[in-house]
Amino acid sequence: MSHLEQLLSDLVAIDSINPDLVPGAAGEAPVGAFIAGWLRAAGLEVHVQEVRPGRPNVVGTARGSGGAQALLLNGHIDTVGVAGMNEPFRPRAEGGKLYGRGAYDMKGGLAACMIAAAEAARRNLRGDVIVTAVMDEEYAGLGTLAVAERYRADGAIVAEPTELQLVVAHKGFVWLEVETQGVAAHGSRPHLGVDAIAKMGGVLTGLERLAAELAQRPPHPLLGPPSVHASTIQGGGEWSTYPDRCTLAIERRTLPGETGDAAEDELQAIVKALAAADPAFRAVVRRDLTRSPLETPAGASILATVQQAAAGVLGRPVEPAGVSFWTDAASLHAAGIPTVLFGPLGAGAHAVEEWVDLASVHTCAEVYLATALAFCA
């Protein structure tokens, strides 16, 4: 087993389920302690940034001699839950794949970052190479937001699994909520009650029309059109009572250039039209989490450097691509750090069987090192 494969196996063997997803879960502290020790032993300067109690970021820096660009390599250390999995924290290598929770999403990419940074520390570069092993990507992205507030770099690679594609764009998202307000009354007295669940029907119909309209908008060349969908709905308490409240959770996936304000306005327009047509319709719109899309400028030096490094390692041209899912890359980019994504092959993110292709993890480590040698020279 190679040094990289042993490191990846060690990472997968440590439970790091995000406690915001699974209450009472282990969280990131145990795996963070392991990563901090490994990076120190590799000669990096290590800082532990406690973002929440018991939930750290670990930042390791291969310090350069000065006078060159700094490169940031980012990977998250939290995972989703393991319901239905068989021995999720017992890494198993078979047929060139490594199985286990987090192997693909995204301890494979993180292990490649760590190996590349350790090698960069031995190369006497002028620029810093910074590894940020972050908490909470799977829920709210608080770890990378904390990194972006404190650390600076001239370019970044997020090592999410991209199937060895160079990703320069992805969608953002806005979480919205509509609450329709009725009047509670006994089911035998319809003249006294207003059914909040029934009133939500107009919102759902309007949402369906909005989804169809979004699908017809001019698509982004790498991402396609924006989208919206109903996520959850809650209301009512018992069979014989008119419900006084109904709450609908909605997710709006946004393209570069779209804002949370604009997404909220679309929903407000639906609610206002319903209120104008029905004097008994009452509803409020609330906005929860908003995360921006990513679009790396075509002229960003990190893009050209990674593109050249990846082409050299893979032996073929590498063209910029887009993905539909959100990543921490958007938070780094919003903080002024031009960012791309490049990560390994695999399958099973959030699924009951998860694996990463080991050869692709080695490839990623080579690409990250080649990027550091060119970017930080």
BELJOJO-V497684 format. One record per residue. N is the residue number from 1. RES is the residue in three letters. OMEGA is omega in whole degrees, -180 to 180 (NA if undefined). D_CENTER is the distance of its C-alpha to the mean C-alpha in Angstrom with 2 decimals. Layout:
n & res & omega & d_center
N & RES & OMEGA & D_CENTER
N & RES & OMEGA & D_CENTER
//
This chain:
n & res & omega & d_center
1 & MET & -179 & 30.07
2 & SER & 178 & 28.70
3 & HIS & -180 & 27.41
4 & LEU & -179 & 23.85
5 & GLU & 176 & 24.11
6 & GLN & 178 & 25.58
7 & LEU & 180 & 22.80
8 & LEU & 178 & 20.17
9 & SER & 179 & 22.43
10 & ASP & 179 & 22.81
11 & LEU & -179 & 19.08
12 & VAL & -178 & 18.72
13 & ALA & -178 & 21.88
14 & ILE & 177 & 20.47
15 & ASP & 178 & 19.05
16 & SER & 179 & 15.89
17 & ILE & -179 & 14.80
18 & ASN & -178 & 12.99
19 & PRO & 173 & 16.01
20 & ASP & 177 & 14.38
21 & LEU & -180 & 13.79
22 & VAL & -178 & 17.12
23 & PRO & -180 & 19.70
24 & GLY & -179 & 21.65
25 & ALA & -171 & 19.30
26 & ALA & -177 & 19.70
27 & GLY & -169 & 16.70
28 & GLU & -174 & 15.95
29 & ALA & -178 & 19.49
30 & PRO & 180 & 21.17
31 & VAL & 177 & 18.78
32 & GLY & 178 & 18.53
33 & ALA & 178 & 22.35
34 & PHE & -178 & 22.57
35 & ILE & 180 & 20.33
36 & ALA & 179 & 22.36
37 & GLY & -180 & 25.55
38 & TRP & -178 & 24.67
39 & LEU & 177 & 23.76
40 & ARG & -179 & 26.95
41 & ALA & 179 & 29.00
42 & ALA & 176 & 27.72
43 & GLY & 179 & 29.08
44 & LEU & 169 & 26.09
45 & GLU & -174 & 26.25
46 & VAL & 173 & 23.93
47 & HIS & 176 & 22.78
48 & VAL & -176 & 21.16
49 & GLN & -178 & 19.44
50 & GLU & -177 & 19.55
51 & VAL & 172 & 16.95
52 & ARG & -179 & 18.26
53 & PRO & 180 & 21.33
54 & GLY & -177 & 20.82
55 & ARG & -172 & 17.12
56 & PRO & 154 & 17.11
57 & ASN & 171 & 15.38
58 & VAL & -178 & 17.60
59 & VAL & 178 & 18.47
60 & GLY & -177 & 21.01
61 & THR & 168 & 22.96
62 & ALA & -170 & 25.33
63 & ARG & 177 & 27.62
64 & GLY & -178 & 29.35
65 & SER & 177 & 32.88
66 & GLY & 174 & 31.94
67 & GLY & 178 & 32.34
68 & ALA & -177 & 29.34
69 & GLN & 176 & 25.73
70 & ALA & 179 & 23.00
71 & LEU & 177 & 20.01
72 & LEU & 176 & 16.75
73 & LEU & -171 & 14.88
74 & ASN & 173 & 11.48
75 & GLY & -180 & 10.03
76 & HIS & -174 & 8.74
77 & ILE & 177 & 11.68
78 & ASP & 175 & 10.89
79 & THR & 170 & 11.10
80 & VAL & -177 & 11.77
81 & GLY & -172 & 15.51
82 & VAL & -179 & 18.29
83 & ALA & 179 & 20.58
84 & GLY & -178 & 22.82
85 & MET & 176 & 22.08
86 & ASN & -179 & 25.11
87 & GLU & -175 & 24.95
88 & PRO & -177 & 21.18
89 & PHE & 173 & 21.76
90 & ARG & -176 & 24.61
91 & PRO & -178 & 23.33
92 & ARG & 178 & 25.50
93 & ALA & -177 & 26.15
94 & GLU & 176 & 27.85
95 & GLY & 179 & 28.50
96 & GLY & 179 & 26.31
97 & LYS & 172 & 23.26
98 & LEU & -176 & 21.90
99 & TYR & 175 & 21.08
100 & GLY & -180 & 19.39
101 & ARG & 179 & 16.39
102 & GLY & -178 & 13.57
103 & ALA & -179 & 15.68
104 & TYR & -173 & 13.44
105 & ASP & -8 & 9.96
106 & MET & -178 & 10.33
107 & LYS & 174 & 13.62
108 & GLY & 177 & 15.33
109 & GLY & 180 & 13.57
110 & LEU & 178 & 13.96
111 & ALA & 178 & 17.59
112 & ALA & 176 & 18.22
113 & CYS & -178 & 17.13
114 & MET & 179 & 19.48
115 & ILE & -180 & 22.28
116 & ALA & -180 & 22.12
117 & ALA & 178 & 22.23
118 & ALA & 178 & 25.10
119 & GLU & 178 & 26.99
120 & ALA & 179 & 26.42
121 & ALA & -179 & 28.02
122 & ARG & -172 & 31.11
123 & ARG & 177 & 31.41
124 & ASN & 178 & 32.67
125 & LEU & 176 & 30.34
126 & ARG & -180 & 30.90
127 & GLY & 178 & 27.29
128 & ASP & 168 & 24.88
129 & VAL & -172 & 22.10
130 & ILE & 174 & 19.50
131 & VAL & 176 & 17.11
132 & THR & 178 & 14.48
133 & ALA & -163 & 13.42
134 & VAL & 176 & 11.18
135 & MET & 162 & 11.01
136 & ASP & 177 & 9.01
137 & GLU & -173 & 5.30
138 & GLU & 179 & 6.02
139 & TYR & -174 & 7.90
140 & ALA & 178 & 8.12
141 & GLY & -176 & 6.65
142 & LEU & -177 & 10.39
143 & GLY & -179 & 10.79
144 & THR & 174 & 9.79
145 & LEU & 178 & 11.57
146 & ALA & 176 & 14.47
147 & VAL & -177 & 14.54
148 & ALA & 178 & 14.71
149 & GLU & -168 & 17.60
150 & ARG & -172 & 19.55
151 & TYR & 180 & 19.15
152 & ARG & 175 & 20.08
153 & ALA & -179 & 19.93
154 & ASP & 177 & 21.15
155 & GLY & -177 & 18.31
156 & ALA & 170 & 15.09
157 & ILE & 171 & 13.51
158 & VAL & -169 & 9.98
159 & ALA & 174 & 10.95
160 & GLU & 179 & 8.35
161 & PRO & -179 & 10.92
162 & THR & -178 & 12.33
163 & GLU & -180 & 15.82
164 & LEU & 171 & 17.28
165 & GLN & 173 & 16.56
166 & LEU & -173 & 16.22
167 & VAL & -177 & 13.45
168 & VAL & -179 & 14.26
169 & ALA & 169 & 12.90
170 & HIS & -179 & 10.26
171 & LYS & 169 & 10.56
172 & GLY & 177 & 9.69
173 & PHE & 175 & 10.62
174 & VAL & 175 & 13.40
175 & TRP & -177 & 14.47
176 & LEU & -179 & 18.26
177 & GLU & 172 & 21.12
178 & VAL & 174 & 24.73
179 & GLU & 173 & 27.50
180 & THR & -174 & 30.86
181 & GLN & 178 & 33.84
182 & GLY & 177 & 36.96
183 & VAL & -180 & 40.05
184 & ALA & 177 & 40.55
185 & ALA & 177 & 43.87
186 & HIS & -178 & 45.62
187 & GLY & 179 & 45.18
188 & SER & -177 & 48.92
189 & ARG & -176 & 48.90
190 & PRO & -180 & 46.89
191 & HIS & 180 & 48.71
192 & LEU & -172 & 47.01
193 & GLY & 170 & 43.43
194 & VAL & -173 & 40.55
195 & ASP & -178 & 37.92
196 & ALA & 179 & 34.46
197 & ILE & 178 & 32.89
198 & ALA & 179 & 35.18
199 & LYS & 179 & 34.34
200 & MET & -180 & 30.66
201 & GLY & 179 & 31.92
202 & GLY & 178 & 32.34
203 & VAL & -180 & 28.79
204 & LEU & 177 & 27.50
205 & THR & 177 & 29.93
206 & GLY & 179 & 28.87
207 & LEU & 178 & 25.19
208 & GLU & 177 & 26.26
209 & ARG & 178 & 28.21
210 & LEU & 179 & 25.36
211 & ALA & 179 & 23.12
212 & ALA & 179 & 26.04
213 & GLU & 178 & 26.56
214 & LEU & -178 & 22.98
215 & ALA & -180 & 23.32
216 & GLN & -180 & 26.43
217 & ARG & 177 & 25.11
218 & PRO & -175 & 25.18
219 & PRO & 169 & 22.09
220 & HIS & -175 & 19.94
221 & PRO & -180 & 21.28
222 & LEU & -170 & 18.03
223 & LEU & -176 & 16.04
224 & GLY & -177 & 18.92
225 & PRO & 172 & 19.57
226 & PRO & -179 & 17.57
227 & SER & 176 & 17.65
228 & VAL & 176 & 18.14
229 & HIS & 172 & 18.77
230 & ALA & -176 & 20.22
231 & SER & 178 & 18.08
232 & THR & 176 & 20.66
233 & ILE & -178 & 24.22
234 & GLN & 177 & 26.48
235 & GLY & 177 & 30.09
236 & GLY & -179 & 33.57
237 & GLY & -178 & 35.18
238 & GLU & -173 & 38.22
239 & TRP & -168 & 40.29
240 & SER & -179 & 43.04
241 & THR & 171 & 41.24
242 & TYR & -177 & 40.00
243 & PRO & -180 & 36.38
244 & ASP & 179 & 36.04
245 & ARG & 171 & 32.25
246 & CYS & -176 & 29.50
247 & THR & -180 & 25.82
248 & LEU & 174 & 23.40
249 & ALA & -173 & 19.61
250 & ILE & 172 & 18.16
251 & GLU & 177 & 14.90
252 & ARG & 177 & 15.40
253 & ARG & -170 & 13.17
254 & THR & 175 & 14.25
255 & LEU & 172 & 15.40
256 & PRO & -178 & 16.00
257 & GLY & 177 & 18.92
258 & GLU & -176 & 18.24
259 & THR & 174 & 17.93
260 & GLY & 178 & 17.33
261 & ASP & -179 & 21.10
262 & ALA & 178 & 21.89
263 & ALA & 177 & 19.81
264 & GLU & 179 & 21.61
265 & ASP & 178 & 24.88
266 & GLU & -180 & 24.60
267 & LEU & 177 & 24.51
268 & GLN & -180 & 27.23
269 & ALA & 177 & 29.37
270 & ILE & -178 & 29.32
271 & VAL & -179 & 30.34
272 & LYS & 179 & 33.01
273 & ALA & 178 & 34.54
274 & LEU & 179 & 34.84
275 & ALA & 180 & 36.42
276 & ALA & -178 & 38.87
277 & ALA & -174 & 39.99
278 & ASP & -179 & 40.26
279 & PRO & -180 & 41.76
280 & ALA & -179 & 40.58
281 & PHE & 175 & 36.89
282 & ARG & -179 & 34.98
283 & ALA & 174 & 31.22
284 & VAL & 178 & 28.70
285 & VAL & 177 & 25.23
286 & ARG & 176 & 22.59
287 & ARG & 178 & 19.22
288 & ASP & -174 & 16.50
289 & LEU & 174 & 12.94
290 & THR & 176 & 12.38
291 & ARG & -171 & 9.53
292 & SER & 174 & 11.08
293 & PRO & 177 & 10.94
294 & LEU & 167 & 11.41
295 & GLU & -178 & 14.85
296 & THR & 180 & 16.22
297 & PRO & -178 & 19.99
298 & ALA & -178 & 22.17
299 & GLY & -178 & 24.28
300 & ALA & -176 & 21.75
301 & SER & 180 & 23.33
302 & ILE & 180 & 20.18
303 & LEU & -179 & 19.73
304 & ALA & -177 & 23.38
305 & THR & 179 & 23.37
306 & VAL & 179 & 20.54
307 & GLN & 179 & 22.08
308 & GLN & 180 & 25.43
309 & ALA & -179 & 24.29
310 & ALA & 178 & 22.55
311 & ALA & 179 & 25.62
312 & GLY & -179 & 27.86
313 & VAL & -176 & 26.27
314 & LEU & -179 & 25.83
315 & GLY & 179 & 29.16
316 & ARG & 177 & 28.09
317 & PRO & 179 & 26.75
318 & VAL & -178 & 22.98
319 & GLU & 178 & 22.10
320 & PRO & -178 & 19.02
321 & ALA & 176 & 16.79
322 & GLY & 175 & 14.09
323 & VAL & -176 & 11.43
324 & SER & -175 & 10.84
325 & PHE & 179 & 7.22
326 & TRP & 176 & 4.81
327 & THR & 177 & 3.16
328 & ASP & 179 & 5.07
329 & ALA & -180 & 7.93
330 & ALA & -180 & 8.81
331 & SER & 177 & 9.65
332 & LEU & -180 & 11.74
333 & HIS & 180 & 13.32
334 & ALA & 179 & 14.23
335 & ALA & 177 & 15.92
336 & GLY & 178 & 18.05
337 & ILE & 179 & 16.68
338 & PRO & -168 & 16.65
339 & THR & 171 & 13.67
340 & VAL & 175 & 13.22
341 & LEU & 174 & 11.33
342 & PHE & -176 & 13.62
343 & GLY & -169 & 13.36
344 & PRO & 175 & 15.56
345 & LEU & 175 & 16.90
346 & GLY & -179 & 16.78
347 & ALA & 171 & 16.14
348 & GLY & 174 & 15.47
349 & ALA & 179 & 11.79
350 & HIS & -177 & 12.40
351 & ALA & -177 & 16.02
352 & VAL & 171 & 19.30
353 & GLU & -176 & 19.82
354 & GLU & 179 & 17.25
355 & TRP & 176 & 18.38
356 & VAL & 178 & 17.77
357 & ASP & -173 & 20.48
358 & LEU & 179 & 22.13
359 & ALA & -180 & 23.76
360 & SER & 176 & 20.53
361 & VAL & 175 & 19.25
362 & HIS & 178 & 22.56
363 & THR & 180 & 22.12
364 & CYS & 179 & 18.85
365 & ALA & 179 & 20.72
366 & GLU & -180 & 23.54
367 & VAL & 180 & 21.51
368 & TYR & 179 & 19.88
369 & LEU & 179 & 23.41
370 & ALA & 177 & 25.05
371 & THR & 180 & 22.72
372 & ALA & -178 & 23.56
373 & LEU & 179 & 27.23
374 & ALA & -173 & 27.35
375 & PHE & -173 & 25.13
376 & CYS & -177 & 26.52
377 & ALA & NA & 30.09
//
